[in-house]
Amino acid sequence: MKTMSITAKQVAKRLKAQRETLGVSQGAVADAAGIDRKTVNRIENCHFSPSLDTFFRICIALDVEPEKVISD
């Protein structure tokens, strides 16, 4: 079984990179995910890690597979 070695910081960096690649604002992601823009900002800046629910909502909003975000 493969162990996961990805950090919360790497996840945040990948989510931010995907958002920037799509050219959308934090506010647009927040609206699509049904969360507050400040939450997106705090996640991207590693102030806290998202819950699983929030993580999946952001992935859906960014049209990215969660596995792509968390895989090595």
N, C-alpha and C positions, 0 to 999 in steps of 0.2 A: 504494500500500500504506500502510495506517495504521500509524503508529509507536505503540508503547506508552509511555505516560508515567506509568503508575501506579507508585508506589513500594512497597517492602516494608512500610513503615509503614502505607500505606493498605490493603494486603492484610490485615495484622494487625488493623487497626481494623475492617474489614468482617467478618472471621472472628469476632472478639469480639462485634460487634453481632449477628450471626446467632445466636451461642450464647446471648446474653442475651435475644434475641427469643423463642427457643425455651424459655427458662427452665431451661436445663440447666447443670450444673456443669462445670468444667474436667475433673474426674475422670470424669464420664459421657462426655464427648467423647473423652477419652483411652482409656477402656475400649472404646468403640465403634470407635475408629480403630486400636486395638491398639498404642498408644504410651503413654509415661509421662505422668502429669499434669504433671510439671515441664516437659516438652517443650511442652505446650499453653501453659502459663504463660509460658515464655520466648518463644514465638512471638508471643503476644498482647502482650507487653511489649517487643517489638522487640529482644530480646537476641540473636536470630539468626533467619535465614530458614529455612523448612522446605525439605527436599528436595522434588522433584516428587512422589515417592511419598507422603511424609507430607502434603503439601498435598492431594493427591487423597483420601487416607484421611480427613482432617479434613472435607473438603467432603462426602464420602459420609456421615460421621457426623452432619454438620449438615444433611443433606438440601438442599444448595444446589449449584447448577451452578457448576463452576469458572469458567466464562465470566462469570458474574454477579459473582464476587468480583474478577476481574482486569480487567473492562472499565471504560472511562472513563465 
